[in-house]
């Protein structure tokens, strides 16, 4: 029995009438129940794609990053914490010092957390603040905090009010404002840097406390090793990171995360209606779809299995619609138009690896080849990635000789994330405009696709010309 399947390159969307401009569209979407993104983009949990730097940059633009798991649990948790501390309205549990600590200890704490000031707490109550201003001309690192701190700092009392905080920052020319209760006990900290970041990045994807959103990848085999640390770092969700999500151990891992840790969890990867159904039955808050569509993945060649990504998304969406479970389309995105097609197929978000691997913020090393700059990019099923921790993702033990399902390579350097994501999101908005869809939900319900031939695909690409000025959103 055969069922016809299609990839993104096999289809196009029919244009329709629009009474608005692309800039007027809304690209807000649901990642998981209770977690909303301002752009429908998630970065892949790959060791040459997403660590804290890229996760921060993407969340500031309205998307979210998933920190890969080829890191020790403590380091992965630390990176999650870096993302969560980068932006706040109110820092709920600020790092503090006491009067008896030395200036040397203060500098070490500031360097470790990459912060420029610390509240001073005595017997549980706020008694001062010490900042880089206080330390600027201090040469004796053996001095005690009490000798250099600013006593009786300006504070915000009770429930913090952002407008009141702004007035105090302006009136007193300060950069940090402790929040205390009626008994002068420290309850939080507001910084002028956070307020400036919120103004600079008004579309950042944040939680209810104003912190950036971030996810983390885990294995079915290390749930209890990683989850306690990740939960302590306030991770927003976790992703069960496996190549074959429609399996017993993955379903058990999803159930374990939900019952023991009560953290939102993405199940996957799957490529069928039945796999989607089993992930949802196990308790997954969202399902990640894609088996073999990645540019560095060889699963379909090595194992002879997989589903072309457009059809896989359509099938998964059909099943997930019964329970309103969000679908993440993972892989196969080559251009911004593929994002439009994935969402029009019913996905709420797309997960991107290749396109982000060449960005300045990605962790891959830079390579100069024939006068051009590239960045390393490898599949998590490549030999190098498997030897560094991802072997169990493909059913191998850490000690046996790996049989890879991915390759190692390089991609062109693309510069910083912010302008690159602007190209992707504007392409999405253009697609929505051509379809007459003002919102992501309207695009998800559009369903007006046509199948094209190889000649139609060739016609749609640049042809019969030698490109002399390569645009930032297109290359062959």
N, C-alpha and C positions, 0 to 999 in steps of 0.2 A: 504493500500500500504506500503510495506516495502523496505527499501534500506539497503543493507549490509554495515556495518561500522566497522572500525578497530582502534585498539589502537596501540601505539608504540610496545607493546609486541607481537602483531599479525604479525609483518612483520620483514624482514631482507633485507639488501641490497645485491645484487649480487656482488661479487668481479670481478674486471676487470684488464686488463693489465696496468701497470704503468711504465713509463720510468724516474721516479724521486723518490726521497726519501721524506717521510712525512715532514721532516724539511724544504723542499723547497717549501711547499705550502704557499699560501697567504690566511689569514683568515679575511682580511678586508671586510667590508660589509656596506651597506647603512641602517641606522636606519630610517631616514626620508630624503626627498629631501633636499640636502645641508648639512646633518649631517652624517658623516662617523665614524664608529667605527673600531678599529683595531682588536677587537675580537667580535664575534656576540652574546654577552651576556649582558642582561639587568637584574638588580635585581628588585624583586617585590616590589611594594609599600605597604608593610605590616609593622605593627608596631613592629614586632619582627624580621624584616629583614633589612630594609633600613632607616637609618638616615645618618647624615653627615659623620660619620667615615667610614662606609662601602661604601658610595658613593664615597668618596675620594679614598679609596684603590682600588675599582674596576675601576674607571676612570684612575688611574695611570697604570693599567694593560691593558687598551685599551677598556674596556667596559663602561657601564654607569649605574648609580643608579637612581631610582625614589623615592624621599622622600615621605613617606606616609602622609595621610591627617588626621590621628588621632592626630593632633597637632593644636594648635591655629594658625590662619593665620600668625601672626607676628613671631611665633617661627619657623614655616615651612620656611618662607621667610629668617629668620636669618640663618637657616641651609643651605639653598641654597647658601646664601652669603658666608658662611664658605667654601663651596666647590669651589665656583668661585674665592675666594681670595687665595686658597691654592697654586696655581701655576699660574704664568704669564710669559710672555716675558717682557712686559712693563705694570706696573700698571697704568691704564689710569687716575684714579681719586684717587690718594693716600690721605690717611687721613693726615691732616696737623694741626699745632698749630701756634700760634703767639707768639711774644716776651714777652707779658705781662702775659701769663699763668704761673702757678706755676709748680714746679717739681712734686708736688702731683697730679695735674691734668694730667700731662704727663704720670705718672705711671698708673693712672686709665685708660687712653685711650689705652695705650699699653696692659694692662691686658685684657681689653674688646675685643680688636681686635686680641689679641695674636700676636703682632708684636714687633719688638725690636728697631724701629727707626722711627722718624717723620721729614719730611721737615718742616722748619720754614718759614712762609710766612708773609711778611710785605707789606701792601698796594698792595696786589696782586702779589708781586714779591718775588722770593726766596732770603732769606737773611741768611740762615744757615740750619743746620741739627742737631738734637739732637737724640742720640742713647743710648743704654744701656752702651756703653763705657763711654760716658760723665757722666752718672748717677751712675756709679759703686761705686765711693767713695763719693758720695754726701749724707750727713746726714741731711741737712737742707731742708726739703721738702717745705718750704715757699719761697725758692729762685725762682726768675723769670727765664724763659727760656733763656732770653738774657744773664744771668750770667753764664750759664753752657753750652750753645750750641757751636757747632763748626761753626764759621762764614766762609763765602766764600768757601763753599764746592766744591770739584771737580764735574763737571757737564758734561752732554752730551747735545750738542746744536743742535737744529733742529730735523730732522727726526732721531730717534734712530737707531743706527747700533750695532747689537749684538757683532760683532767682535771687533769693537772699544771699546765697553763697557768692554769686557773681558780684553783688553789691559790695560784699566784704572784701573780695579780691581787689576790686577797683579802689575802694576807700583806703585800705591799709597797705596796698602794694605788696601783698604776700602771694606765695605760690602754693601753699598747702594749708588746708583748713580742717583741723580735727573736729569730729562730731562727738559730742558727749551727751550723757543723760543728765537728769536733774541733780544727780549726786557726783557729777564730774567724772564719771567713769567713761572711758573711751569706747565708742560704739562704731566708729568708722572714720574715714579720711576722704576728703575731697581735694583734688589737685587741679590747678589751673591748666596743666598740660592735658588732663583728660577732657576738660571742657573745650579746649582748643581743638582737640582731635575730633570730638563730636561735631563741632562746627565745620571742620575741614572735610569730614566724611559723614555727611548726613544720612547716607543710605547704608551705612554699615549694618551687618547682620549681628544683632545683639540679643542677649537674654533679658529677663525682666530687670536685672540689676545693672544693665548697660554694658555688660562684658561681651566681648566678641564670642561668637559661636565657634566651636571646634569639636571634631569627632576623632576617634581613635580606632585603629584596626586591632582586632584580637583574633586568636586562633581558638578553635574548639578545645584545644589541649591546654591552653594557658589562661582560661577564664579566671580561675582563682588566684593566679599570680598577678594578673594585670588589673582586674577590676577594682580591688580595694584601693590601689594607688591612683588609678584614674578617677575614681569617684572622689577621692580626697582632693584631687586637683580640679574638681568641678567639671569634668568632661560632660558635654551636652548629650552625646550619644556614642554608641560603639557600633562597629561594623564587623560581623563575622566574616573574616577574610579568607575565603576558600575558593578554589576553582570549581568544585562540584558541590554546590549548596544543597542539592536535592539528595541528601544522604542522612542516615540515622544520627551520626555524631553531630552534624550541624544542627539538626532539629533539637537534639538534646541540649546543645550549647545555648541555643536561643531561649529555650524554656528555663535553663539554669540562670541565665542573666536576668530574665524577667522575674523569676520567683525569689532568687537570693539577693539580687542587688538593686532591683527596681530602677534600672537605667534603660532609656529607650534604645532599641536594638534594631539594626538593619540586617536582614537575613539574605543569604545568597552565596554564590551567584547561581541563578537558574536560567533556563531558556524555554520552558514549556509551561502550559497551563497547569499540569499536574504538580510540577515543582513549585510553582507559585502558590498553589492551594496548600501544599504541605508546609511551606514556610509560614503562611498566615495561620494555619492551624497550630503551629508550634508557638505562636505568640509574637511573630515579627511585626514591628511597628511600620516597617517599610520593606520592600523587597527589591534587591539589586539584580538586574537582568543583563546577561551577556556571557556567552560561553564561546570564546575564540574570536571576537571581532577586533581585538586590539592590534595595533600596527606591529607590535613586537611579539605577538602571541603565535605559537605554532601548534596549539592544541588540536586544531582541526586536521592538520597534516600528520602529526605524530599519532594521535589517537583515533582519527577518522570520525570525529563526532562534532556536533555544534549545530547552531541554527543561525542563518543570516539575521543580522541584528534587527532590521525593521520588523520582520515577522515575529521574532522573539518578543519584542516589546508589545506588539499588537496582541499576541496570545496572553502575555502576562497581564496586560491591562484588562482584557476581557474577564479574566478570573478575579483580579483584585477589585474590580468595580463592585462585586457583590458585597464586599465588606468595607468599601471606601479606603482601601489600603494604598498608600502612595507607591509609585513605581519609580525607581532610579534606573535610567538607561545608561549602562556602563560599557563604554567602548564604541569604536567605529566612527567617532566624530572627527572628520577631517576639515570641515569648513563650518562657518556659522549657519549655513543652510541646513546642515545635518542636525543642528540643535532644533531648528524649526520643525523638521520632519519628525524627530523623536518626540517632541511635545505634541505635535498634531496626531501622532500615533497613540497618544494617551499618557505618556510619562509626565510626571510632575517636575522632574529634574534630570539633568544629564551629568555623568561623571566623566571627567576629561583627564587623560594622562599625557599622550604624545604632545598635544598643543602646548601644554604647560612645562614640559621638560626642558624646553629651550629658553625659559625665562631666567632673568637675573636672580630671582629669589629661589629658584629650585636648587636642591642640594647637589645635583650632578656637577662633576668637574668640567671646567672649560677646556676646550681642545682647539688649537690652531692647526688648520689643515689647508694647504694650498692657499694661504693668505686670508682665509675666512675663519671666523670664530664659530665653533660648534659647542654643544654640551652633551655629555654622555647621557644615554638613555637605555635602560634595559628592562626587560620583562621580569616580573617576580618569579617567572618560571625559567629564567636563564640560569646557567651554571653558577655564575658569580652570586646572584641573589639567593639561589637555593643554598649555597654553601654558607651564606651569611645569615640564614635563619628562616627562609621561606619554604624549605623543602616539604614540610608537612602540609603546606597549602596544596601540594600536588600529590599527596598520599605517600611521600617518602619519609623514612626516618632520617635523622640528622647524620647518621654514620654510613649509610649505604651510598654507593656511587649514584649520583643524580642522573636521571634521564630527563633532559630539559624539555620544557614546553614553551620556550621563549628564547629570544636572542638578545645580544648586547650590541648596541650601536651608538650612533650620534645623530643629533638633530641640529638644525641651524639655530644659532643664538638669536633670540627675538627681542632682547631688551627687557624693560621693566613690565611688570604685570598690569599696572593700571591702564596704560594706553592700549595694551593688547586686549584686555577684557572689554574695554570700550568698543573695540572693533567687533568682538563676538556679540555683545549685547545689542549694539546698533544693528548688526545683521539680523538678529532675532526680531527686533522691532520692525525692521523693513519687511521681513516675512509676514509678520502679523498684519502690517498695513496692507500688503498685497492681498491677504486673505480676508480683510475686513474684520479682524478679530482684535478687540480692544484689550482683552485680558488673556492671561495664560489659560484660564478655565474655558474661555470661548475658543481658543486655539485647540485645546484638548478635545473639544466636541466638534471640531470642524469636519474631519474625516473625508475631505474631498481630494482624494489622491488619484493620479493616473499612473499607469505603468508605462515605462519608456524602453526603447530598444537601445542597443549599444551605439547605434548611430545618433539617437537622441541625446545620449550621455556625451558623446563626442561633440555634438553641436552646442551643448550647453557650456562646454569648457572653451577657453581661449584656443583659437585654431587659425591656421593660415597667416600667422604673424610671429615675428620674433620679438619677445618682450624686451624692451630696453629700459623700462623703469618698473621694477617689481613692486606692486602694491603691498601694504602690510597685511592684508587679509586674503591673499591668494598666491599660491605657488603650485607648480605641478610636481 
